[in-house]
Amino acid sequence: MKVEVPAAADGQRLDVWLAGHLGSSRSQAAARIDAGQVLLGGTRGARGRRLRAGEVVEVSAPVPAPASPPPPVPPIRYRDEHLLVVAKPAGLVVHPGPGHADDTLVDALEAEGIPLAPGTEGHRPGIVHRLDRGTSGLLLVACTQEAFLGLTAALAARQVARRYLAVVVGVPEQPRGRIEAPIGRDPGERTRFAVVAEGRHASTRYRVLATASVGGIEPRRQVASLACELDTGRTHQLRVHLAALGTPILGDPTYGAPAAVSRAAGLDRPFLHAGAIGLDHPVTGARLEFYEPLPDDLRTALEHTGLPVADRQQVLGRWHDRDTAT
């Protein structure tokens, strides 16, 4: 791309003018200049160079970054022609998005040749619900459009039981309960979510399993393990709802978990694990129930906090009790 410098830009710094011309940030424009992608009169420009009206600026296309190899396919706990249930590890992003173009669960499944339903969004084939990057556990993936539509309808009708194990800093006032609070973008920080009046309806049930007092810090802090169930599936729902109770998830500084307590537990990601899923198969109608034990890092964190490891039944709760807290 060649552009003649207009009279209005005479005397402007190259990086300032380029940012405005490209509609990018100044730092992005400077990076392209430093990479030798911008020439003035056929010679390499400098970011602080003052432009002269009439001279020609030549901007070459940026060299695309090489594609990253796809991540390994996580453990598959169930597979048929319509449906997958995978055990997502912490650190794996579910589908492509800003900053993660080719290192996601979707990329791993596609590289393995596993068919995925086209769904309704091209960058999210097969994805009917998601787990945050730092959350581990069970995730449903649709392989056919029939399964995609059936799973989407079942999730909307609250017919898919999704049980989580969380550890929070503090102890909820009530040993069990339902949190009904709308969730939307945090008006003060757009990368976070919050309980806001104009947000979307969100409902979470929880039950306190055990409490402990974390040593190695002063003052000692109480922590609690919770079995939680999602009635709705808003982004960051458990993290936002539990923080709104005054009990943020251990290892989650974004929503207020104290760093000292997380360090004492040896944890560098939120203690949140999707431990169980129960549903009727979206095509055959057969009942499916899955349980995923805690990964090693969360088991170690429990040892550091003094909390007992929740057993299978505590996480599963009562599958068919849909009217009270589990």
C-alpha positions in Angstrom: 0.0 0.0 0.0 1.4 3.4 -1.1 0.0 6.6 0.3 1.1 10.2 -0.5 1.3 12.3 2.7 -1.4 15.0 2.6 -0.7 18.6 3.4 -2.6 18.3 6.7 -0.1 15.7 7.9 3.0 17.8 7.2 5.3 17.7 10.2 3.5 14.9 12.0 5.4 12.0 13.5 5.3 8.9 11.4 4.0 6.7 14.1 1.2 9.1 15.0 0.1 9.6 11.4 0.3 5.8 10.6 -1.9 4.9 13.6 -4.6 7.3 12.5 -4.3 6.2 8.9 -4.6 2.5 9.8 -7.1 2.9 12.6 -4.7 1.1 15.0 -3.1 2.1 18.3 0.1 4.1 18.3 2.0 1.1 19.8 0.8 -1.2 17.0 1.9 1.4 14.4 5.3 1.8 16.0 5.7 -2.0 16.1 5.1 -2.2 12.3 7.6 0.6 11.7 10.2 -1.1 13.9 9.6 -4.3 12.0 10.6 -2.6 8.8 7.1 -2.7 7.3 7.0 1.0 6.6 9.2 2.8 4.0 9.6 6.5 3.2 10.9 7.2 -0.3 12.0 3.6 -0.5 14.0 3.6 2.7 13.1 2.3 6.1 11.3 4.8 8.3 11.7 5.6 12.0 8.8 6.1 14.3 9.8 9.6 15.3 10.5 10.8 11.7 8.6 14.0 10.8 6.6 13.7 7.6 6.7 16.1 4.7 3.7 16.8 2.5 3.9 14.9 -0.8 6.3 12.2 0.1 5.2 8.6 -0.3 4.7 6.2 2.6 4.8 2.5 1.6 3.3 0.1 4.1 3.8 -3.6 3.5 1.4 -6.2 4.7 2.4 -7.7 8.1 3.8 -11.2 7.9 1.3 -13.6 9.4 2.4 -15.4 12.5 3.0 -19.1 12.0 0.1 -21.2 13.1 0.6 -23.0 16.4 0.3 -26.7 16.5 -3.0 -27.8 17.8 -3.1 -28.9 21.5 -3.5 -32.5 22.3 -7.1 -33.9 22.5 -8.1 -34.0 26.2 -9.4 -37.2 27.7 -12.7 -38.3 26.1 -15.1 -39.7 28.7 -17.9 -40.6 26.2 -18.2 -40.6 22.4 -20.8 -41.7 19.9 -21.8 -40.3 16.5 -23.7 -37.4 18.0 -22.0 -36.5 21.2 -18.6 -36.1 23.0 -18.0 -35.6 26.7 -14.4 -34.4 27.3 -12.5 -33.7 30.5 -11.1 -30.3 29.8 -7.8 -29.4 31.6 -7.2 -26.0 33.1 -5.4 -23.7 30.7 -7.2 -24.9 27.6 -9.4 -22.4 25.8 -12.6 -23.9 24.4 -13.0 -22.1 21.1 -11.1 -19.5 19.0 -11.3 -15.9 19.9 -9.1 -12.8 20.4 -5.6 -14.0 21.4 -6.5 -17.7 20.7 -6.8 -18.3 17.0 -5.5 -21.9 16.8 -4.7 -23.3 20.2 -8.2 -24.3 21.4 -10.2 -27.4 22.2 -12.0 -26.9 18.8 -8.7 -26.9 17.0 -7.6 -30.1 18.8 -10.8 -31.9 17.9 -10.7 -30.8 14.3 -7.1 -31.8 13.9 -8.0 -35.2 15.2 -10.7 -35.5 12.5 -13.6 -35.5 14.9 -16.7 -34.1 13.2 -18.3 -31.1 14.9 -21.8 -29.7 14.4 -21.7 -26.4 12.5 -23.9 -24.8 15.2 -24.9 -21.2 14.8 -21.5 -19.5 15.1 -18.7 -20.5 12.6 -15.9 -20.1 15.1 -17.6 -22.3 17.7 -18.4 -25.6 15.9 -19.9 -28.2 18.3 -19.8 -25.9 21.4 -23.1 -25.7 23.3 -21.6 -24.5 26.6 -18.2 -23.5 27.7 -15.8 -23.6 30.6 -13.4 -20.7 31.4 -9.8 -21.2 30.5 -8.8 -21.7 34.1 -11.7 -24.2 34.9 -11.2 -27.9 34.6 -13.8 -30.6 34.1 -16.5 -32.1 32.0 -17.7 -30.4 28.8 -20.4 -31.5 26.3 -19.6 -31.2 22.6 -22.1 -31.8 19.7 -20.9 -33.8 16.7 -24.1 -33.5 14.7 -26.5 -30.6 14.2 -29.3 -32.8 15.6 -27.4 -33.1 18.8 -26.5 -29.4 18.8 -30.1 -28.4 18.6 -31.2 -31.0 21.2 -28.4 -29.9 23.7 -29.1 -26.2 23.2 -32.8 -26.8 23.9 -32.1 -29.0 27.0 -29.7 -26.4 28.4 -32.3 -23.6 27.9 -34.9 -25.7 29.6 -32.6 -26.5 32.5 -32.7 -30.2 31.8 -28.9 -30.7 31.9 -27.5 -31.0 35.5 -24.1 -29.4 35.8 -22.4 -29.9 39.1 -19.2 -28.1 40.2 -16.8 -28.3 43.1 -15.5 -24.9 44.3 -13.4 -23.7 47.2 -14.1 -20.2 48.4 -12.4 -17.7 50.7 -14.8 -17.2 53.6 -17.9 -19.2 54.5 -21.4 -18.4 53.2 -23.8 -17.4 56.0 -26.3 -20.1 54.9 -25.0 -23.7 54.6 -27.1 -24.1 51.4 -29.0 -21.8 49.2 -29.9 -20.4 45.8 -28.3 -17.3 44.4 -30.7 -15.4 42.1 -28.9 -12.3 40.8 -28.7 -10.9 37.2 -25.3 -10.8 35.5 -23.9 -8.4 33.0 -20.7 -6.6 32.0 -19.1 -4.8 34.9 -19.6 -1.1 34.1 -16.3 -0.3 35.7 -14.2 -3.0 33.9 -15.5 -4.4 30.6 -13.4 -7.6 30.8 -15.2 -8.6 34.0 -18.8 -9.4 34.8 -20.9 -8.4 37.8 -24.3 -8.5 39.4 -26.1 -5.6 37.7 -29.7 -4.7 37.6 -29.9 -4.7 33.8 -28.1 -8.0 33.5 -29.5 -11.4 32.4 -31.3 -13.6 34.8 -28.9 -16.0 36.5 -29.5 -18.7 39.1 -27.0 -20.8 41.1 -27.5 -23.4 43.8 -24.8 -24.3 46.4 -24.2 -26.4 49.4 -21.3 -26.1 51.9 -19.4 -29.4 52.2 -16.6 -28.5 54.6 -14.8 -25.6 56.2 -11.2 -25.1 57.3 -8.8 -22.4 58.5 -5.7 -21.8 56.3 -2.4 -21.6 58.1 0.9 -20.0 57.0 -0.7 -16.5 56.8 -1.7 -13.9 59.3 -4.4 -13.6 60.1 -5.6 -17.2 59.3 -8.4 -17.2 56.8 -11.4 -19.5 56.6 -12.1 -21.4 53.4 -15.0 -23.6 52.4 -15.6 -26.3 49.8 -19.0 -26.0 48.0 -21.0 -28.2 45.7 -22.6 -25.9 43.2 -25.1 -26.4 40.4 -25.9 -24.0 37.5 -29.6 -23.4 36.7 -28.4 -20.9 34.1 -25.2 -20.6 32.2 -24.0 -17.0 32.2 -20.3 -16.1 31.5 -18.3 -16.3 34.8 -21.6 -17.1 36.6 -20.2 -19.1 39.6 -17.3 -16.7 40.0 -19.6 -13.7 40.0 -22.3 -15.2 42.2 -19.9 -16.5 44.8 -18.0 -13.2 44.9 -21.3 -11.4 45.4 -21.9 -13.6 48.5 -18.6 -12.2 49.9 -16.9 -15.5 49.3 -14.7 -15.3 46.1 -13.4 -18.5 44.6 -9.9 -19.3 45.9 -7.2 -18.5 43.3 -9.4 -16.0 41.4 -8.0 -12.5 41.9 -10.2 -11.1 39.2 -13.2 -11.5 41.5 -11.5 -10.6 44.8 -9.7 -13.7 46.1 -6.9 -12.6 48.4 -3.5 -13.4 46.8 -2.0 -14.5 50.2 -4.6 -17.2 50.7 -4.2 -18.5 47.1 -0.4 -18.6 47.6 -0.8 -20.5 50.9 -2.9 -23.1 49.0 -0.3 -23.3 46.2 -2.9 -22.3 43.6 -2.4 -20.1 40.5 -5.9 -20.6 39.0 -9.5 -20.6 40.3 -10.5 -23.6 42.4 -13.4 -24.5 40.2 -14.0 -27.9 38.7 -16.9 -29.2 36.6 -17.2 -32.5 38.4 -20.4 -34.0 37.1 -22.9 -33.8 34.2 -26.3 -35.5 34.0 -28.5 -35.4 30.9 -30.8 -37.3 28.6 -29.0 -38.1 25.3 -30.2 -35.4 22.8 -30.9 -38.0 20.1 -31.5 -41.4 21.7 -33.0 -40.2 25.0 -30.8 -42.5 27.1 -29.9 -41.3 30.5 -26.2 -40.3 30.7 -24.4 -39.3 33.9 -20.7 -38.6 34.3 -18.3 -37.8 37.2 -14.8 -36.4 36.9 -12.4 -36.6 39.9 -10.3 -33.6 40.8 -7.0 -33.0 39.0 -3.8 -33.2 40.9 -3.3 -29.4 41.3 -6.7 -29.0 43.1 -6.1 -32.1 45.2 -2.8 -30.6 46.4 -4.6 -27.3 47.1 -7.1 -29.1 49.3 -4.2 -30.7 51.2 -2.7 -27.2 51.8 -5.9 -25.8 53.1 -6.8 -28.7 55.3 -10.1 -29.3 53.5 -11.1 -33.0 52.9 -11.5 -34.2 49.3 -15.1 -34.3 48.4 -16.3 -37.8 47.5 -18.3 -38.8 44.4 -21.7 -38.6 46.1 -21.1 -35.2 47.5 -20.4 -33.8 44.1 -23.2 -35.7 42.4 -25.8 -34.7 45.0 -29.3 -35.8 44.2 -29.6 -35.8 40.5 -33.4 -35.6 40.4 -33.9 -33.0 43.1 -34.5 -29.9 41.0 -36.5 -27.8 43.4 -34.1 -27.3 46.4 -30.5 -26.6 46.8 -28.5 -29.8 46.2 
